């Protein structure tokens, strides 16, 4: 093999990619938020409205930006 020959890029399998996502601590929070979202969508007719979605995204973005500061 010549010295200037590039090595092939290593590709991660989907299983190892899911494993690395599962190891991150934010994954649990995302799952909890998704479960609450699903339950509240069935319990309240007002939860799944565009105005409520904008309010939730705004509050998540404000809390997220204050976390990074």
C-alpha positions as CSV (number, residue, x, y, z in Angstrom):
1,X,0.0,0.0,0.0
2,X,1.4,3.4,-0.9
3,X,1.9,6.0,1.7
4,X,-0.4,8.6,0.0
5,X,-3.4,6.2,-0.3
6,X,-6.2,7.5,1.9
7,X,-7.8,5.1,4.3
8,X,-11.5,4.3,3.9
9,X,-13.7,6.1,6.3
10,X,-15.0,4.0,9.1
11,X,-18.8,3.9,9.1
12,X,-20.8,3.2,12.3
13,X,-23.4,0.6,12.2
14,X,-27.0,1.7,13.1
15,X,-26.7,-0.4,16.3
16,X,-23.6,1.4,17.5
17,X,-25.2,4.8,16.6
18,X,-28.3,3.9,18.7
19,X,-26.1,2.8,21.5
20,X,-24.2,6.1,21.6
21,X,-27.4,8.0,21.6
22,X,-28.8,5.8,24.4
23,X,-25.7,6.6,26.6
24,X,-26.3,10.4,26.6
25,X,-28.2,11.7,29.6
26,X,-30.4,14.0,27.5
27,X,-32.1,11.0,25.9
28,X,-34.0,10.2,29.1
29,X,-35.3,13.8,29.2
30,X,-36.4,13.7,25.6
31,X,-38.3,10.5,26.2
32,X,-40.0,11.9,29.3
33,X,-41.1,15.1,27.4
34,X,-42.4,13.0,24.6
35,X,-44.4,10.8,26.9
36,X,-45.9,13.8,28.7
37,X,-46.7,15.3,25.3
38,X,-48.6,12.2,24.2
39,X,-50.5,11.8,27.4
40,X,-51.5,15.5,27.5
41,X,-52.6,15.4,23.8
42,X,-55.2,12.7,24.7
43,X,-56.3,14.4,28.0
44,X,-56.9,17.9,26.9
45,X,-58.4,19.2,23.7
46,X,-56.5,22.5,24.1
47,X,-53.1,21.0,24.4
48,X,-52.6,20.2,20.7
49,X,-53.1,23.7,19.4
50,X,-50.7,25.9,17.5
51,X,-50.8,28.6,20.2
52,X,-49.8,26.1,22.8
53,X,-47.0,24.6,20.7
54,X,-45.5,28.1,20.2
55,X,-45.7,28.8,23.9
56,X,-44.0,25.5,24.8
57,X,-41.3,26.0,22.2
58,X,-40.6,29.5,23.5
59,X,-40.4,28.3,27.1
60,X,-38.1,25.4,26.1
61,X,-35.8,27.7,24.1
62,X,-35.6,30.2,27.0
63,X,-34.8,27.5,29.5
64,X,-32.3,25.9,27.1
65,X,-30.5,29.2,26.4
66,X,-30.3,30.0,30.1
67,X,-28.8,26.6,30.7
68,X,-26.0,27.2,28.2
69,X,-25.2,30.7,29.7
